[in-house]
């Protein structure tokens, strides 16, 4: 490079820029998004947290090999430090209409075509515990003595989610766990909670609190 004159340097820089900005064709891009997209975003999220203590939630949209417009969300906050999952704590889907308008323009998508919203095993909430019902339609808690902690967490999450949705009158609304943790008495009467127990996002609960909550509910159910 030192032997190149000014014109040669300019030509070399132009060629370097061309190589840097050169993108593969649409088919290759679609395959990359499908096979490596999630890993690439995860690496980015981890790097931002490690190097800048920055947390990110990402919506990504791309076209598959058939030209269909796909959208997925990326939330690794629960896996970084002591973070909580954004999608479990907040009703993040309120931003989807604005995002749909944006990507419609970006990808020149017809307004009458819907984007396909995807999930991922990393972010989709675990299946709810399925309760039996009594004659009045109320949930029946199972005996918890021999249950593992993960099952107890699932029972608590399901129990609270079902009742929260029933109170809101919305079958698919997400429970605002972070708001509950900041002021649980605004959401749950102390009548239904044992003393000195704070509600956490269920995946963060320890044995002591999970056992206390379920034992308290079980006692109310039986008596």
N, C-alpha and C positions, 0 to 999 in steps of 0.2 A: 504493500500500500504506500510505503514511503517513496517509492520510485515513480508513482503516478503523478502526473501534472494535475492542475486544477480541473481540467475537462475530464480527465480519466477518473478522478475522484467523484465527480458529479455523476458520471455514467455508472460507476460501481455502486454508489449510494442509491441511484434510481433502480438498479437491478436488485439490490438488497431489499429495498422497499417493496418491489414487485413480488419477490419471493415471500416476504413476511406477510403481505396482505393477500397472497394467493389462497383461495379457499377451494376445498374439494367440491365436486359436483353435488347436486341435491340428493342423489341416491346414497352417496357415501356419508353425507351429513346426517341423513335420516337413520342410517345404520349406526353411526356413532352416537346419536342421541339415544337410541334404543339400548345399545349395549354398554355405553360408558357415561351417559349423561348424569346419572345419579351419583356415580363415583366421583366425577369431575366436580359436581356441585358440593359434595361432601368434603372433598379436599379443600375447596375454596372456603367453606364455612369453618373448617378446622383451622386453616391458616389465619383467617381473620380473627378468630377467637384467641389463638395462641400468640400471634404477633401484635395484635392491636386491641385485645380484650373487647372485640366487637362481636355482637350477636346479630345474626341475619335470619330472615325468613324470606324465601324466594319462591316466586311464581315463575314457572318456565313454560314457554309454548313453542312448539315446533311442528313441522309437517312430517308425517310418516312417508313411507315409500309409495303409498297410494295417493298422497296429496291431502290426506285428511289432517285437519288442524287439531292437535292434541295439547292439553294443558295439564300440568301437574304441580303440586306444591312440595317444597323441600324444607323440612324443619328438623334440624339436628340439635336443637338447643338442649334437649333433655340428655344428650350424650356428651355435652361439653361442660366440664366443671360441675357446679351444683345448680345448673339451669333447669327450668321447667319448660315443658312443651308449649309452644305458642298456640298450636291448633287445639290443644286440650283445654286451654285456659280462656281463649277468646273466640268470639264469633267472627273468624277471619273471612268467612265467605261473603261478608258485606262488601268486600272490595272487588268481587268477581265481575259485577256489571261494568265497572269502569275499566277493568283489565280486558274484558271481552271487547269493548269498544276500541281500546288501544291496539290490541293485536289484530282486530279486524282490519284496521287501517294498515298496520305494519305488514300483514300478510295478504292484503288485498282480498279479504274474505267477504263474500256476499253477506249482506245483513240478515237474510233469511236462513242462513246456515248456522247451526249451533256448533260451538266448540265441544270437544269431548273431554270431560274432566276425569283425569286418571287419579288413582291412589298408588300407594306403595306399601309393601309390608313393613317399611320402617316407620310409617306415619299413621296408617289407618288404626284407630283404636282397637284394642283386643275385643273379642266377642264378649258381649254382656253375659252375666250369669242369668240363667233362665229360672224364674221362680214359679213355684206352684201357687195357686190362688185359693183363698178360702171362699166360703159361700157368698160373702159380700164383695168379692173381687179384690180383696186386699192381698198384698204379697205375704207369702209365708217364708220366714227365714229358716234355713236348715240348721241342724246342730253343727256347731263349729269346732268342737273339741279336737277332732283329729284332722282338721283341714290344714293344708299348707298355707303359708303366708300369702302366696300369689292368689290362691283361691279366695282368701278373705278379702284381699284388696279388690278383686273382681266383684264380690258380693256387695261391698260398700259402694263402689263406683256405680254399679247397676242400680242399687237401691236408691241412692241419692239422685241419679240421673232420671230414673223413671218418675220419681215424685216431683222433681224440678220441672220436667216437661209437662206433667199433669197440671201443676200449678200455673205454668205459663200458658197452657193451652196450645203448645207448639210441639209436635211430635219429633222434630228433628233438631231442635235448638241445642246448642252445646252448653254444658255447665261452665259458668265462669269461675273456675277454681281459684284463680289468682285474686279475684274480688272477694270470694268467700274467705280466703285466708286472711285478707286484710280486715274483714269485718263480718264474721260468720253469723253474728246475731241478727244481721239485717236479712239473712236468708233462712236461717234455721233457728227456731225457738229453742231456748235452753231446756225446755221440757223434754226435748227429744235427744239430748246429748248428755253424757256423763260429765261430772264436774272436772275442771282442769284438763280437758281434752280439746285440742285445737284441730279443726278439720284441715288436712293437707290434701293436695292432689293425690288420690289414692295410691298411685304408683310409688309415691315417696314415703308412705306410711311404714312405721316400724311395728313389730309384734305387739308392743305394749299398748299403743293407741288403737290398733286394729282390733285387738282382743277386747279392750275396754268398750269400744263403740258397739261391737257386735254382741257382747254380753249384756250390755244395757238395753239394746233393742230386743234381744231375745227375752229378757226379763219382762219388758213391757208387753211383748207379744203373748207370753204365757200367763201373765197376771192382769 
